[in-house]
Amino acid sequence: MSRLAPAEKRLAAAALVQSLGIGLFMASSMAFFTRHVGLSPNQVGVGLALAGAVALGVSLGGGVLADRFGARRVLAALYVCRAVCCTAYGLVTNYWQFMVVTLFAIAADRAAPPVLQALVAASVTDQPQRTRLLAVINVVRNCGLGAGAMAASAALLSDTLFAYRVTLVAIGAAFLGGAALVLRIPEQAAAPVRDKDKAKRSALPDRRYLLLTGLNFLLSFFDALLLVAMPVWVLEHTDASRATVSILFAVNTGLVVLLQIPVSKLAQGLRRTSRMMTYAGVALAVSSLCFAGAGAAHGWWAVAWLFAAVVALSLGEVVANSAGWDLSIALAPPEARGRYLSVFNLGNAGQRVLGPVVVTGLLLSTGTVGWVGAAVVFLVAGAATERVALGARTGKTAMADA
């Protein structure tokens, strides 16, 4: 990987700083809400789910604002909003206060990824370097989440209201630090659109881009497979030990950190990048079949099948990430990039809301048949995404063929 320019280093540093805050929050928030605010685990879970569902629509506003005021300013504002929300959590005393703060916090969280992507596209013009920068950001984000979760152990061990409030203030400071770094990044303004009719048409993505978003929604189910399906399948449908779950999570994290940047180098040219979506579908299909095999195996053979499943899942994840980042930017018109990317991000955000329901209700409840069905869906979605992406190539939105 070529060396990062100063602006690119600031973007990566901002991602690292704010991911440290997210890791701290993820690891310590449940204990704070249940032990010191007095909420039940069910209240916290329902609140997060409801806020996430409402935030799906609200998050589209981030792209609209990015197109109007610039991605840099909007991303910094979203980080500041999250800093305020984290500090406000320390003052929450009842369920409705928790819901109000959570709605604003999750809305800012859901709106940020496409705005960050738009800022990368506006500040890095070289396509291969842009994709590699997004890969670097993804890697440092994963490292930051892990480090933040480990740092939260201090508050968890202390288990005092003061310790949790100090942690929340530290999380807010992390987001403010990310905002300060973002504001130091130069941003190239998109050329103004003189044709008002063209501007109106670009307000919403064209049908091919919407179809691409729907297919990406299916491929993004690797997240639900890892976080929901894998633990339940291991614990309830195989005779592998409970410790296997933690080991498999570690394997996935390690592979993503090691492979995301090298794999991102393969995303060069529309044809090659589109083909990567087919490969991602194949990898996820293989993973599904390996999970099915683990359910029919016993002893170390079950563990071997599970290990193969998570390796294939991790490969599908890094390939789908790299290709998705590149295609979503390249096929979006510069004058409406924020709006297009916000719509594309709905696939990932929607999977977070619907993924657990689909996985538990359709996949796990049908056992081996469900895993085979998932394999077929991934194969079809990957191949269809390649065809749609190639067909969506128009004018300036297209990358040069490799």
C-alpha positions in Angstrom: 0.0 0.0 0.0 1.3 3.4 -0.9 1.9 5.9 1.9 -1.1 7.9 3.1 -1.2 11.6 2.4 -1.6 13.9 5.4 -5.3 14.4 4.8 -5.7 10.6 4.5 -3.9 10.1 7.8 -6.3 12.5 9.5 -9.2 10.6 8.2 -7.8 7.3 9.5 -6.9 8.9 12.8 -10.5 10.3 13.1 -11.9 6.8 12.5 -9.6 5.3 15.1 -10.4 8.0 17.7 -14.2 7.7 17.3 -14.1 3.9 17.2 -12.3 3.9 20.5 -15.3 5.8 21.9 -17.7 3.3 20.3 -15.8 0.4 21.8 -15.9 2.0 25.2 -19.7 2.6 24.9 -20.5 -0.9 23.5 -18.7 -2.6 26.4 -19.9 -0.5 29.3 -23.3 1.0 28.3 -25.5 -2.1 29.1 -24.1 -2.3 32.7 -24.6 1.4 33.2 -28.2 1.4 31.9 -29.2 -1.6 33.9 -27.3 -1.1 37.2 -27.3 2.7 37.6 -30.2 4.1 35.5 -32.5 1.3 36.5 -33.6 0.0 33.1 -34.2 -3.6 32.4 -32.2 -5.4 29.7 -35.5 -5.8 27.7 -36.2 -2.0 27.9 -32.7 -1.3 26.6 -33.0 -3.8 23.8 -36.4 -2.6 22.7 -35.3 1.0 22.9 -32.3 0.4 20.7 -34.4 -1.5 18.2 -37.1 1.2 18.0 -34.5 4.0 17.7 -32.7 2.0 15.0 -35.8 1.5 13.0 -36.7 5.2 13.2 -33.1 6.2 12.4 -33.2 4.4 9.1 -35.3 7.1 7.5 -33.7 10.0 9.4 -30.2 8.9 8.3 -31.0 9.8 4.7 -30.9 13.4 5.7 -27.1 13.1 6.3 -26.5 12.6 2.6 -28.8 15.5 1.6 -26.9 17.8 4.0 -23.6 16.6 2.7 -24.5 17.5 -0.9 -25.6 21.0 0.2 -23.0 22.0 2.9 -20.1 19.6 2.2 -19.3 16.2 3.7 -16.6 17.5 5.9 -18.8 19.9 7.9 -21.7 17.4 8.1 -19.4 14.6 9.4 -17.9 16.8 12.0 -21.4 17.9 13.1 -22.5 14.3 13.4 -19.5 13.5 15.6 -20.3 16.5 17.8 -23.9 15.3 18.0 -22.7 11.9 19.2 -20.4 13.6 21.8 -23.3 15.5 23.2 -25.5 12.4 23.3 -22.8 10.4 25.2 -22.5 13.2 27.8 -26.3 13.4 28.0 -26.5 9.7 28.8 -24.7 10.4 32.1 -27.7 12.6 33.1 -30.4 10.1 32.1 -32.7 9.0 34.9 -35.7 7.3 33.2 -36.7 5.3 30.2 -38.1 8.2 28.1 -35.0 10.3 28.6 -33.0 7.2 27.5 -35.2 6.9 24.3 -34.8 10.5 23.3 -31.0 10.5 23.7 -30.8 7.1 22.0 -32.8 8.3 19.0 -30.5 11.2 18.3 -27.4 9.1 19.0 -28.4 6.2 16.6 -29.6 8.7 13.9 -26.1 10.3 14.0 -24.5 6.9 14.0 -26.5 5.7 10.9 -26.0 8.9 9.0 -22.2 9.0 9.4 -20.9 6.1 7.3 -22.2 7.4 3.9 -21.0 10.9 4.8 -17.6 9.6 5.6 -17.5 7.7 2.3 -18.5 10.9 0.5 -15.7 12.8 2.2 -13.2 10.2 1.2 -14.5 10.4 -2.4 -14.2 14.2 -2.3 -10.7 14.4 -0.8 -9.1 11.5 -2.6 -9.4 11.5 -6.4 -7.3 8.5 -7.2 -9.7 5.5 -7.3 -7.3 2.7 -6.1 -5.9 4.9 -3.3 -9.5 5.8 -2.3 -10.5 2.2 -1.9 -7.3 1.4 0.0 -8.0 4.3 2.3 -11.5 3.0 3.1 -9.9 -0.4 3.8 -7.4 1.3 6.2 -10.3 3.1 7.9 -12.2 -0.2 8.3 -9.1 -1.9 9.8 -8.3 0.9 12.3 -12.0 1.0 13.2 -11.9 -2.7 14.1 -8.7 -2.2 16.1 -10.3 0.8 17.9 -13.4 -1.1 18.8 -11.3 -3.8 20.4 -9.1 -1.4 22.3 -12.1 0.6 23.5 -13.9 -2.5 24.7 -10.8 -3.5 26.6 -10.4 0.0 28.2 -14.0 -0.3 29.4 -13.0 -3.0 31.8 -11.9 -0.2 34.3 -15.4 1.1 34.6 -16.9 -2.4 34.7 -14.6 -3.5 37.5 -15.2 -0.3 39.5 -19.0 -0.5 38.7 -19.7 2.9 40.2 -21.9 5.7 38.8 -18.9 8.0 38.9 -16.7 5.6 36.8 -19.5 5.2 34.2 -20.0 9.0 33.9 -16.2 9.5 33.5 -16.3 6.8 30.8 -19.2 8.6 29.0 -17.3 11.9 29.1 -14.2 10.1 27.7 -16.4 8.8 24.9 -17.7 12.2 24.2 -14.1 13.6 24.1 -13.2 10.9 21.6 -16.0 12.0 19.2 -14.9 15.7 19.6 -11.4 14.7 18.8 -12.6 12.9 15.6 -14.6 16.1 14.7 -11.5 18.2 15.1 -9.5 15.9 12.8 -12.2 15.9 10.2 -12.4 19.7 10.0 -8.7 19.7 9.1 -9.3 17.7 5.9 -9.4 19.5 2.6 -12.5 18.8 0.6 -13.0 19.4 -3.1 -16.4 20.8 -3.9 -18.4 19.1 -6.6 -19.0 21.0 -9.7 -22.3 22.8 -9.7 -25.1 21.4 -11.8 -26.4 23.9 -14.3 -29.2 21.7 -15.6 -31.9 22.0 -12.9 -33.8 19.1 -14.4 -30.7 16.9 -14.1 -30.4 18.0 -10.5 -33.9 17.0 -9.8 -33.5 13.6 -11.4 -30.4 13.0 -9.4 -32.2 13.7 -6.1 -33.1 10.0 -5.9 -30.9 7.2 -7.3 -31.9 5.6 -10.6 -33.5 2.2 -10.7 -30.2 0.3 -11.3 -28.6 1.9 -8.3 -31.6 1.1 -6.2 -31.4 -2.5 -7.4 -27.7 -2.5 -6.5 -28.7 -1.3 -3.0 -31.1 -4.2 -2.6 -28.6 -6.8 -3.7 -26.0 -5.3 -1.4 -28.6 -5.7 1.4 -28.6 -9.4 0.8 -24.8 -9.7 0.6 -24.4 -7.7 3.8 -26.0 -10.5 5.8 -22.6 -11.7 6.6 -22.9 -9.5 9.6 -26.0 -11.2 10.9 -24.5 -14.6 10.2 -21.5 -13.8 12.3 -23.1 -12.0 15.2 -26.4 -13.9 15.5 -26.5 -17.2 13.5 -23.0 -18.4 14.4 -23.2 -18.2 18.2 -26.7 -19.8 18.3 -25.8 -22.5 15.8 -22.6 -23.4 17.7 -24.3 -23.5 21.1 -27.6 -25.2 20.1 -27.0 -27.2 17.0 -23.4 -28.5 17.4 -21.5 -30.3 20.1 -18.6 -27.8 20.0 -17.6 -26.3 23.3 -18.9 -22.9 24.3 -15.4 -21.5 24.1 -15.5 -22.1 20.3 -17.7 -19.0 19.9 -15.1 -16.7 21.3 -12.3 -18.3 19.2 -14.4 -18.0 16.0 -15.0 -14.3 16.7 -11.3 -13.8 17.2 -10.6 -15.6 13.9 -13.0 -13.3 12.0 -11.5 -10.2 13.6 -8.0 -11.3 12.8 -8.7 -12.2 9.2 -10.5 -8.9 8.6 -7.6 -6.9 10.0 -5.1 -8.9 7.9 -6.9 -9.2 4.7 -9.1 -6.0 4.2 -6.2 -3.8 2.9 -4.6 -6.4 0.6 -8.0 -7.4 -0.8 -8.9 -3.7 -1.5 -6.1 -3.6 -4.0 -8.0 -5.9 -6.2 -10.8 -3.4 -6.7 -9.5 -1.7 -9.8 -11.7 -1.1 -12.8 -15.4 -1.6 -13.1 -15.3 -5.1 -14.6 -12.9 -6.5 -12.0 -14.6 -4.8 -9.1 -18.0 -6.0 -10.2 -16.7 -9.6 -10.5 -15.6 -9.3 -6.9 -19.3 -9.3 -5.9 -19.7 -12.7 -7.5 -16.7 -14.0 -5.6 -18.2 -12.6 -2.4 -21.4 -14.4 -3.1 -19.5 -17.6 -3.7 -17.5 -17.2 -0.4 -20.7 -16.6 1.6 -22.4 -19.5 0.0 -19.5 -21.8 0.9 -19.6 -20.5 4.4 -23.3 -21.3 4.7 -22.7 -24.9 3.5 -19.9 -25.3 6.0 -22.2 -24.2 8.8 -24.7 -26.8 7.6 -21.9 -29.4 7.6 -21.0 -28.5 11.2 -24.5 -29.3 12.3 -24.2 -32.8 10.9 -20.7 -33.5 12.2 -19.4 -34.4 15.7 -16.4 -33.7 17.8 -13.4 -32.1 16.1 -15.0 -32.5 12.7 -17.7 -30.1 13.8 -15.1 -27.6 15.0 -13.3 -28.0 11.6 -16.4 -27.2 9.7 -17.1 -24.2 11.9 -13.6 -22.9 11.4 -13.9 -23.3 7.6 -17.3 -21.5 7.7 -15.9 -18.5 9.5 -12.8 -18.3 7.2 -15.1 -18.3 4.2 -17.4 -15.8 5.8 -14.5 -13.5 6.6 -13.3 -13.7 3.0 -16.8 -12.9 1.7 -16.9 -9.9 4.1 -13.6 -8.3 3.1 -14.4 -8.9 -0.7 -17.9 -7.5 -0.4 -16.7 -4.5 1.6 -14.0 -3.5 -0.9 -16.2 -3.9 -4.0 -19.2 -2.3 -2.3 -17.3 0.8 -1.3 -15.9 1.3 -4.8 -19.1 0.6 -6.8 -21.3 2.8 -4.6 -19.0 5.8 -5.1 -18.2 5.2 -8.8 -21.8 4.8 -9.8 -23.1 7.8 -8.0 -23.1 11.2 -9.7 -20.7 13.7 -8.0 -23.4 16.3 -7.6 -25.7 13.9 -5.6 -23.1 11.6 -4.1 -24.2 12.1 -0.5 -27.8 11.2 -1.3 -26.8 8.2 -3.4 -24.5 6.9 -0.7 -27.0 7.4 2.0 -29.5 5.3 0.1 -26.9 2.6 -0.6 -26.1 2.6 3.1 -29.7 1.7 3.8 -28.8 -1.8 2.8 -26.3 -2.2 5.5 -28.4 -0.3 8.1 -31.5 -2.3 7.2 -29.6 -5.5 7.7 -28.8 -4.4 11.2 -32.5 -4.1 12.0 -33.9 -7.0 10.0 -30.9 -9.3 10.0 -31.5 -10.9 13.5 -35.2 -11.4 12.7 -34.6 -13.0 9.4 -31.7 -15.2 10.7 -33.6 -16.5 13.7 -37.0 -16.7 12.0 -36.1 -18.2 8.7 -32.5 -19.6 8.7 -32.0 -21.1 12.2 -35.6 -22.4 12.5 -35.2 -24.6 9.4 -31.7 -25.9 10.2 -29.8 -27.4 7.3 -32.4 -26.4 4.8 -32.1 -22.8 5.9 -28.3 -22.9 5.4 -28.7 -24.4 1.9 -31.3 -21.7 1.0 -28.9 -19.0 2.3 -26.2 -20.4 0.0 -28.5 -20.1 -3.0 -29.5 -16.6 -2.1 -25.8 -15.5 -1.8 -24.8 -17.1 -5.1 -27.7 -15.4 -7.0 -27.2 -12.0 -5.2 -23.5 -12.0 -6.0 -23.9 -12.8 -9.7 -26.8 -10.4 -10.1 -24.8 -7.6 -8.5 -22.1 -8.0 -11.0 -24.5 -7.8 -13.9 -26.4 -4.8 -12.5 -23.1 -2.9 -11.8 -21.8 -3.5 -15.3 -25.2 -2.4 -16.7 -25.2 0.8 -14.6 -22.1 2.2 -16.2 -23.0 5.5 -17.6 -20.8 8.5 -18.6 -18.8 10.0 -15.9 -20.1 7.8 -13.1 -18.3 4.8 -14.6 -14.8 3.6 -13.8 -12.4 2.8 -16.5 -12.4 -0.9 -17.4 -9.4 -2.9 -16.2 
